[in-house]
Structures are given as C-alpha cells and as structure tokens.
Amino acid sequence: MNGIGIYINDITYEGEYKEDKRTGYGIYYWTDGRIYRGYWYNGSMHGLGIYTSSNKNKEKYGLWEMGKRVCWFDQKTIEQINNGDFEYKSQFSDAKSKLNI
C-alpha cells in the first residue's frame, strides 16, 4: 500500500504508508492509552515526534532514529526547532538517517 491509511488491530495506526510500511507522518495508539504523533521511516518511528503518556497529562517532544528514541527536547529547543534555529538532524548517530527524513 502507498498513501494514507488506517490499521486497526490491538494497536491503531493512522497515517502515511510507502510500500506497505509506515513511512511519513502518522499517529500510533497503544492499547494502554499511550500515543505517538510523528514521523516514521520503513515501519519505525524516525524523526521528530510527540509522545503522550497513558494518562494523557504528559507530552514529551523528542527525536527517534529507526525506532529508538535519541533524546527528549526541552521547551527552548522545541522553540528553536520550530523557528528553524536548531538542526535536529545533527542528533542522529547514523549519517544515513538524515537522508530518510
């Protein structure tokens, strides 16, 4: 599948697909109430994202690389990213990761 779709099973994913894999922007809902809203590549969380805890009162902004969280961002860094003053891609450990954004 290529395009936008919804997958519902024990989890729910709403977002973009490329070659049957989550790639692009999407929202992932765990059964316990946690939510990830952000970018994916080749089926894994990859890029900027927002993680919401299961009690939905805590949001964290972070960076993921091929399914693993690289770091959480503080409010100042979030503002710098939004203003284009912080190059978050420099936080990746693998240079090829930058190409998959």
C-alpha positions as CSV (number, residue, x, y, z in Angstrom):
1,M,0.0,0.0,0.0
2,N,1.1,3.5,-0.8
3,G,-0.7,6.6,0.5
4,I,-2.7,7.2,3.7
5,G,-4.5,4.6,5.6
6,I,-5.6,3.2,9.0
7,Y,-4.5,0.0,10.6
8,I,-6.6,-1.3,13.5
9,N,-5.8,-4.5,15.5
10,D,-4.6,-4.4,19.1
11,I,-3.0,-1.1,18.2
12,T,-4.2,1.6,15.8
13,Y,-2.0,3.5,13.3
14,E,-3.4,6.3,11.2
15,G,-1.0,7.8,8.7
16,E,1.2,7.5,5.6
17,Y,2.4,4.3,4.1
18,K,5.0,3.5,1.4
19,E,5.5,0.0,0.1
20,D,3.2,-1.3,2.9
21,K,5.4,0.2,5.7
22,R,4.7,3.2,7.9
23,T,6.6,6.0,6.2
24,G,5.9,9.7,6.6
25,Y,3.7,11.2,9.3
26,G,1.5,9.1,11.4
27,I,-0.2,8.6,14.8
28,Y,0.2,5.3,16.7
29,Y,-2.1,4.4,19.6
30,W,-1.2,1.8,22.1
31,T,-4.0,-0.2,23.9
32,D,-2.9,1.3,27.2
33,G,-3.6,4.8,26.0
34,R,-0.1,6.0,25.0
35,I,0.2,7.9,21.8
36,Y,3.0,8.8,19.4
37,R,2.4,11.5,16.8
38,G,5.3,12.0,14.5
39,Y,7.4,10.8,11.7
40,W,8.1,7.2,10.5
41,Y,10.5,5.6,8.1
42,N,10.4,2.0,6.8
43,G,8.0,0.9,9.6
44,S,9.9,2.6,12.5
45,M,9.5,5.8,14.4
46,H,12.1,8.1,12.8
47,G,12.4,11.8,13.2
48,L,10.5,14.4,15.3
49,G,7.6,13.1,17.4
50,I,5.4,13.8,20.3
51,Y,4.9,11.1,22.9
52,T,1.8,11.3,25.2
53,S,1.7,9.2,28.3
54,S,-1.1,6.7,29.0
55,N,-2.8,9.1,31.5
56,K,-2.7,11.8,28.7
57,N,-1.4,14.5,31.0
58,K,2.2,14.5,29.9
59,E,3.5,15.2,26.5
60,K,7.2,14.9,25.6
61,Y,8.8,16.1,22.4
62,G,11.6,14.0,21.1
63,L,13.7,12.6,18.3
64,W,13.6,9.0,17.2
65,E,16.1,7.1,15.0
66,M,15.0,3.9,13.4
67,G,12.6,3.1,16.2
68,K,14.8,4.2,19.2
69,R,14.4,7.4,21.0
70,V,17.5,9.6,20.6
71,C,16.6,12.4,23.0
72,W,13.8,14.4,24.6
73,F,13.7,18.2,23.8
74,D,13.2,20.9,26.4
75,Q,10.9,23.9,25.7
76,K,13.7,26.1,24.5
77,T,14.9,23.5,21.9
78,I,11.4,23.0,20.7
79,E,11.0,26.7,20.0
80,Q,14.4,26.7,18.2
81,I,13.3,23.8,16.0
82,N,10.0,25.5,15.2
83,N,11.9,28.7,14.3
84,G,14.4,26.8,12.2
85,D,17.3,27.7,14.6
86,F,18.2,24.2,15.6
87,E,19.3,21.4,13.3
88,Y,17.8,18.4,15.0
89,K,19.2,16.0,12.3
90,S,22.7,16.6,13.8
91,Q,21.5,14.5,16.8
92,F,21.3,11.3,14.7
93,S,24.1,8.8,15.2
94,D,24.0,7.3,11.7
95,A,24.6,9.7,8.8
96,K,22.2,7.7,6.6
97,S,19.4,8.6,9.0
98,K,19.4,12.2,7.8
99,L,18.6,11.1,4.3
100,N,15.4,9.3,5.5
101,I,13.6,12.4,6.8
